[in-house]
């Protein structure tokens, strides 16, 4: 099976469509900063008459996502016409239950989802239903921390609305769990009585035969994606699958790495699996997880094996007039085909002190890096050797050395004088044309 063609830009497709429905996290931002290339492509599509609607699983109203998240990350308003969020859908479901008491699972930042709705928030014991918008502290908690709470909810047979179906998302270069992970754990496992009656066409009925059916928990498969280039030894996929009953140790795994041409190497049954890809490009990786009780679920993720020839490039703001009392600002312009740069290292004074550096594991074209050199007034200039290093994989590295000249900054100084009222004198600041001051 041949790989699908790789499209480097949206432009060749843009003329075919009037409306673009675009994801948010992972497209227009990475959970930490805007993605300039995607934002620019969407803005140009709109400038040519197209309409862009952003769709997000964020558990907040769309206007809150736009006002707080997108603005904070630097996503320009010109990149979209509107936004529809999972929070908007959740609000509609809550509005349909007007007056009912709800129990909220999630961080305080998500409370805006309830504003203006007739939805009193109460303790679990008094709730008519539950709304899960996420983990209370997704920086340290995992879904397993909610096992006891989930059992209490099951005991009350509460309906739960999941305000964010994502199981996990990438925030910068960290993976964090979302409300979907808790929802997967809450799936209604347990023992259920099943009754069977048989009635003939004459209207005669048998006695009921009652048996207990056990519904087991369904695993929630998940895994992290590697950042590699084609010449790296192998791609490593780390499993992070979970299950409500805590029996992850009994899981069995079936991986499909999306490269049928590799034959038997295209599959694996390891928990954390590896694969050596034969060509750079996009691949769809499937993980099927089966629990000890025989319940199976799969998930599919797409990633790109980057090319092995990254191009290091950057621009310097105001390069001809870099003053020592102002930061030097670099704008990234690096690239690799296919794929993306996965790491940038900037050494600001490599010859004299290579420990002065900036490292970024979530780079993107257009991202800026700045550094303030020591402020000096003499000598007139100082030269520094920059070393700009980019990676598209562990073994795919290119660097761009460049010398820059930083100009001395003027330093003002004058001695205080005792001057009679009404007289005029001269105060001479070093490095400036002497002005005249009249003290009254």
matplotlib code that plots the C-alpha trace (Angstrom):
import matplotlib.pyplot as plt

x = [0.0, 1.5, 1.6, -0.7, 0.8, 2.4, 0.9, 3.3, 0.8, -2.9, -2.8, -3.2, -6.5, -7.9, -9.6, -11.8, -13.5, -15.7, -15.6, -12.8, -13.6, -10.3, -9.2, -7.6, -5.2, -2.4, -3.3, -3.5, -1.6, 0.3, -1.0, 1.7, 2.0, 0.3, 1.4, 2.3, 2.1, -1.4, -2.7, -1.3, -2.8, -6.3, -6.0, -5.1, -8.0, -10.4, -8.8, -9.8, -13.4, -13.4, -15.0, -13.1, -14.8, -12.6, -13.8, -12.4, -12.9, -12.1, -14.6, -15.3, -17.7, -16.3, -16.1, -14.1, -11.7, -11.2, -10.9, -8.6, -6.8, -6.4, -5.5, -3.0, -1.3, -1.2, -3.7, -4.8, -8.4, -7.9, -7.4, -11.0, -14.7, -16.1, -15.5, -17.6, -16.5, -17.4, -18.2, -21.0, -22.5, -22.2, -24.0, -26.9, -27.1, -27.1, -29.7, -32.0, -31.7, -32.6, -33.1, -31.4, -28.5, -25.1, -21.8, -18.8, -15.5, -12.8, -10.6, -12.0, -10.9, -13.8, -16.6, -17.4, -19.2, -22.0, -22.4, -25.9, -27.4, -30.0, -27.6, -26.9, -23.5, -23.8, -22.0, -22.1, -24.6, -27.2, -26.5, -29.0, -26.2, -22.5, -20.4, -16.8, -14.7, -11.3, -8.9, -8.8, -5.0, -3.9, -0.2, 0.0, -3.1, -4.0, -7.5, -6.7, -6.8, -10.5, -11.3, -12.9, -15.0, -16.1, -17.3, -19.4, -20.9, -21.7, -23.3, -25.8, -26.1, -25.5, -25.6, -22.3, -21.8, -18.3, -17.4, -14.1, -14.0, -10.2, -8.4, -5.0, -3.6, -0.1, 0.6, 3.8, 5.9, 4.0, 1.1, -1.8, -5.0, -8.5, -12.1, -12.4, -10.1, -12.4, -15.4, -13.8, -13.3, -16.9, -18.4, -21.0, -19.3, -20.9, -23.3, -26.8, -29.7, -31.2, -34.7, -36.0, -39.7, -41.0, -44.6, -46.2, -48.5, -51.4, -50.5, -49.0, -45.9, -43.1, -41.7, -38.8, -35.3, -33.0, -29.3, -26.6, -24.5, -21.2, -20.3, -16.5, -14.6, -13.5, -9.8, -8.9, -6.0, -3.5, 0.1, 2.7, 4.1, 7.8, 9.7, 12.1, 13.8, 14.2, 17.8, 17.1, 17.5, 13.8, 10.5, 9.4, 5.7, 5.1, 1.8, -0.3, -3.5, -5.7, -8.8, -11.2, -10.6, -6.9, -6.0, -3.6, -1.0, -3.3, -3.5, -2.5, -1.4, -1.6, 0.2, 0.0, 2.6, 1.0, 3.8, 2.5, 5.6, 7.7, 6.1, 6.0, 7.8, 4.7, 3.1, 4.0, 2.5, 4.9, 3.5, 6.0, 6.7, 9.4, 9.5, 12.1, 10.4, 11.7, 10.7, 10.0, 6.4, 3.1, 1.9, -1.2, -0.4, -3.1, -3.0, -5.6, -5.7, -7.5, -8.2, -7.9, -11.6, -11.4, -12.8, -11.0, -10.7, -8.4, -7.2, -5.4, -2.9, -1.1, 2.4, 5.2, 8.7, 10.7, 13.2, 16.9, 18.1, 16.9, 17.7, 18.8, 17.7, 16.7, 16.4, 17.7, 15.5, 17.3, 20.5, 22.5, 21.8, 22.0, 22.5, 23.9, 21.1, 18.4, 17.7, 18.8, 15.7, 15.9, 13.0, 13.1, 12.8, 14.1, 12.4, 12.6, 10.8, 8.7, 7.9, 8.9, 11.8, 11.6, 14.3, 16.2, 19.3, 20.6, 24.2, 24.5, 28.3, 29.6, 33.3, 33.5, 30.8, 28.8, 26.8, 24.8, 22.1, 18.4, 16.8, 13.3, 11.7, 8.5, 9.8, 7.8, 8.5, 8.2, 8.9, 11.1, 14.1, 15.7, 18.9, 20.3, 24.0, 25.9, 25.3, 28.6, 29.6, 33.2, 34.6, 32.4, 31.5, 31.7, 31.4, 29.6, 29.5, 26.0, 25.4, 21.9, 21.3, 18.1, 17.0, 14.5, 15.4, 18.0, 20.5, 19.4, 21.0, 22.2, 23.7, 24.1, 26.9, 26.7, 28.7, 26.9, 28.1, 26.6, 27.0, 28.0, 25.2, 25.8, 26.1, 24.9, 26.6, 27.0, 28.0, 25.5, 26.3, 25.2, 23.6, 22.1, 18.4, 17.7, 21.1, 21.8, 24.5, 25.4, 25.1, 27.2, 26.0, 28.8, 28.0, 25.3, 25.2, 25.4, 21.9, 21.2, 19.3, 17.6, 17.0, 14.3]
y = [0.0, 3.3, 6.2, 9.2, 12.2, 14.7, 18.2, 20.8, 23.7, 24.3, 26.7, 24.0, 22.9, 26.2, 27.1, 24.0, 25.0, 27.8, 26.8, 25.4, 23.6, 23.7, 22.0, 24.3, 22.4, 20.9, 23.1, 26.8, 26.4, 23.6, 24.3, 26.9, 29.2, 29.9, 28.0, 30.9, 28.8, 27.5, 30.9, 32.6, 30.0, 30.4, 34.2, 34.1, 31.8, 34.3, 37.2, 35.4, 35.1, 31.9, 31.2, 29.6, 28.0, 26.7, 23.5, 22.6, 20.1, 22.8, 22.6, 26.3, 28.5, 29.4, 33.1, 32.4, 30.2, 33.0, 35.8, 34.0, 31.0, 32.1, 35.7, 34.7, 32.3, 35.0, 33.4, 36.4, 37.2, 37.4, 33.6, 32.7, 33.8, 31.9, 29.1, 26.2, 24.4, 21.3, 23.8, 25.2, 21.8, 21.1, 24.3, 23.3, 19.9, 21.7, 24.2, 21.2, 20.2, 23.6, 23.6, 20.2, 20.1, 19.1, 17.9, 19.4, 17.5, 19.9, 22.9, 26.2, 27.8, 25.8, 27.3, 29.8, 27.0, 27.3, 31.1, 32.3, 28.8, 27.5, 24.8, 24.8, 23.2, 20.8, 18.0, 14.6, 13.2, 15.9, 15.9, 14.9, 14.5, 15.2, 17.4, 16.5, 19.2, 17.7, 16.8, 19.2, 19.5, 17.9, 18.7, 16.0, 13.9, 10.9, 9.3, 6.6, 9.3, 9.4, 5.7, 6.2, 9.1, 7.1, 4.2, 6.7, 8.1, 4.6, 3.7, 6.6, 5.7, 9.4, 10.5, 12.2, 14.8, 14.9, 18.4, 17.4, 14.1, 14.2, 11.5, 13.2, 16.3, 17.6, 20.9, 22.2, 19.0, 17.5, 15.1, 15.8, 13.9, 15.4, 14.8, 12.0, 9.8, 10.0, 9.4, 6.2, 5.0, 5.8, 3.6, 1.5, -1.7, -4.0, -6.9, -6.7, -9.1, -10.2, -11.8, -14.0, -14.7, -16.8, -16.3, -18.5, -17.4, -18.6, -16.2, -18.6, -17.4, -19.2, -18.4, -15.9, -17.2, -14.7, -14.7, -12.2, -10.6, -9.0, -6.0, -5.4, -2.1, -1.1, -0.1, 3.4, 2.9, 5.7, 6.2, 8.9, 9.7, 9.9, 12.8, 11.2, 11.6, 8.8, 8.1, 7.7, 4.0, 3.5, 5.1, 4.4, 4.4, 4.5, 3.0, 5.1, 3.0, 2.8, 0.9, 1.7, -1.5, -1.0, -4.2, -2.6, -5.4, -7.8, -5.9, -7.4, -5.2, -5.2, -2.5, -1.6, 1.0, 1.9, 0.7, -2.6, -2.7, -3.5, -7.0, -8.7, -5.8, -3.7, -5.2, -5.7, -7.1, -5.2, -2.8, -0.1, -0.8, 0.2, 0.3, 1.2, 3.2, 2.8, 6.2, 9.7, 10.9, 10.6, 7.4, 6.3, 4.1, 1.9, 0.5, -2.1, -2.9, -6.0, -6.3, -9.4, -9.8, -9.8, -6.3, -4.6, -1.0, 0.6, 4.1, 5.6, 8.5, 10.1, 11.4, 12.2, 10.7, 13.8, 14.2, 13.9, 17.3, 20.1, 23.6, 26.0, 29.6, 32.7, 36.4, 39.1, 42.1, 45.4, 43.5, 46.6, 48.4, 46.0, 48.1, 46.5, 47.8, 46.2, 42.4, 40.7, 39.1, 36.1, 34.8, 31.2, 30.4, 26.8, 23.9, 20.3, 18.3, 16.4, 17.1, 19.7, 20.9, 19.2, 21.1, 24.4, 25.3, 28.9, 29.5, 33.3, 33.5, 30.1, 31.0, 32.6, 30.9, 28.0, 27.6, 30.7, 29.1, 28.8, 25.3, 24.9, 21.4, 22.9, 25.1, 26.5, 28.7, 32.3, 31.7, 34.3, 33.9, 36.8, 37.4, 40.5, 40.8, 42.8, 46.5, 48.3, 51.9, 51.0, 49.8, 51.1, 47.5, 43.9, 40.9, 37.6, 34.3, 32.9, 29.1, 28.2, 24.4, 22.7, 19.0, 17.1, 13.9, 12.5, 12.1, 14.8, 18.0, 21.2, 24.3, 27.9, 30.0, 33.7, 36.6, 39.7, 43.1, 44.8, 48.5, 50.3, 52.2, 55.8, 56.4, 59.7, 61.4, 64.9, 66.5, 68.4, 72.1, 74.7, 77.4, 80.6, 81.0, 82.7, 82.0, 79.7, 77.1, 74.2, 70.5, 68.3, 64.6, 62.4, 61.3, 63.9, 67.4, 69.8, 71.3, 74.5, 74.4, 77.3, 76.6, 78.8]
z = [0.0, -1.1, 1.4, 0.8, -0.8, 1.5, 1.3, 2.7, 2.6, 2.8, -0.2, -2.9, -1.3, -0.2, -3.5, -3.3, -0.1, 1.2, 4.9, 7.0, 10.3, 12.2, 15.4, 18.0, 20.3, 18.1, 15.1, 15.9, 19.2, 21.0, 24.5, 25.2, 22.1, 18.8, 15.7, 13.2, 10.0, 10.7, 11.9, 8.7, 6.4, 8.0, 7.9, 4.2, 3.6, 5.2, 3.3, 0.1, 1.2, 3.1, 6.5, 9.4, 12.3, 15.1, 16.9, 20.3, 23.1, 25.7, 28.6, 28.5, 26.4, 23.0, 23.7, 26.9, 24.8, 22.3, 24.9, 27.3, 25.8, 22.1, 22.9, 25.6, 23.2, 20.5, 18.0, 15.8, 15.5, 11.7, 11.7, 12.5, 12.2, 15.2, 17.6, 18.9, 22.0, 23.9, 26.7, 24.5, 24.0, 27.8, 28.6, 26.4, 28.2, 31.6, 30.4, 29.5, 33.2, 34.6, 38.4, 39.0, 41.3, 39.9, 41.3, 39.6, 39.0, 37.7, 38.4, 39.5, 36.1, 34.5, 36.7, 33.9, 32.1, 34.7, 34.6, 33.9, 34.1, 36.7, 37.9, 41.7, 42.5, 45.5, 47.2, 45.6, 48.1, 47.1, 43.3, 40.6, 38.1, 37.6, 35.2, 34.7, 33.1, 34.0, 36.8, 39.6, 39.3, 36.0, 36.8, 39.5, 39.4, 37.3, 36.7, 39.2, 41.9, 41.3, 41.7, 45.1, 43.9, 40.8, 43.0, 45.1, 42.0, 40.7, 43.9, 43.3, 39.6, 38.7, 35.1, 34.2, 31.5, 30.2, 29.2, 27.4, 25.7, 25.2, 27.3, 27.1, 25.5, 24.9, 26.8, 25.5, 25.7, 28.6, 28.4, 30.8, 31.4, 30.6, 31.5, 28.9, 31.0, 34.0, 31.8, 30.5, 34.0, 34.9, 32.2, 33.9, 34.9, 37.5, 38.0, 36.5, 36.9, 33.6, 33.5, 30.6, 30.0, 27.2, 25.9, 23.4, 20.6, 22.8, 25.5, 28.0, 29.8, 31.5, 34.9, 34.8, 34.6, 36.3, 35.8, 36.7, 33.9, 34.8, 32.7, 33.0, 32.7, 29.3, 28.9, 27.8, 25.4, 25.0, 24.1, 23.5, 20.1, 19.4, 17.8, 15.4, 12.0, 9.5, 10.4, 14.2, 15.3, 16.1, 17.1, 20.7, 21.6, 25.4, 26.5, 29.0, 28.9, 32.0, 33.3, 36.1, 38.0, 38.2, 36.4, 33.9, 34.7, 32.9, 29.6, 26.3, 23.5, 19.7, 17.8, 14.1, 13.1, 9.8, 7.6, 5.9, 3.7, 6.7, 6.9, 10.3, 11.9, 11.4, 14.4, 18.1, 21.3, 23.6, 26.2, 25.1, 21.4, 19.0, 15.2, 12.6, 9.8, 6.2, 4.9, 6.2, 6.1, 8.0, 9.6, 11.4, 14.5, 16.1, 19.6, 20.6, 24.3, 25.8, 29.5, 31.6, 31.3, 27.5, 26.9, 24.0, 22.7, 20.2, 19.4, 16.4, 16.3, 13.4, 13.5, 11.1, 10.8, 10.0, 7.2, 8.0, 6.6, 8.8, 7.8, 10.6, 9.9, 11.9, 11.5, 13.9, 14.7, 14.1, 13.3, 12.2, 15.5, 18.4, 21.6, 24.7, 26.9, 24.7, 24.3, 21.1, 19.5, 17.1, 15.1, 14.0, 10.3, 10.4, 8.5, 7.5, 4.8, 5.6, 9.2, 11.7, 13.9, 17.3, 19.2, 19.0, 20.9, 20.9, 22.2, 22.7, 23.3, 22.2, 22.0, 25.5, 27.5, 25.8, 29.1, 28.2, 26.1, 25.4, 24.8, 23.4, 23.0, 21.5, 18.7, 15.8, 12.8, 13.8, 17.5, 19.1, 21.5, 23.2, 25.3, 27.1, 26.9, 29.7, 29.3, 28.4, 27.4, 26.4, 24.0, 21.2, 20.1, 21.2, 19.0, 20.0, 18.2, 18.0, 17.4, 16.3, 16.4, 15.2, 15.4, 13.4, 15.4, 17.7, 14.9, 12.5, 13.5, 11.7, 13.1, 11.9, 13.4, 13.0, 14.4, 15.8, 16.8, 19.8, 20.2, 23.4, 25.1, 26.2, 29.9, 31.3, 34.2, 35.6, 38.9, 41.0, 41.2, 43.7, 41.6, 42.9, 42.1, 38.8, 37.3, 34.2, 33.9, 31.7, 32.7, 30.4, 30.2, 28.7, 25.2, 24.5, 23.0, 26.0, 26.7, 28.6, 31.8, 33.6, 37.3, 38.9]

ax = plt.figure().add_subplot(projection="3d")
ax.plot(x, y, z, "-o")
ax.set_aspect("equal")
plt.show()
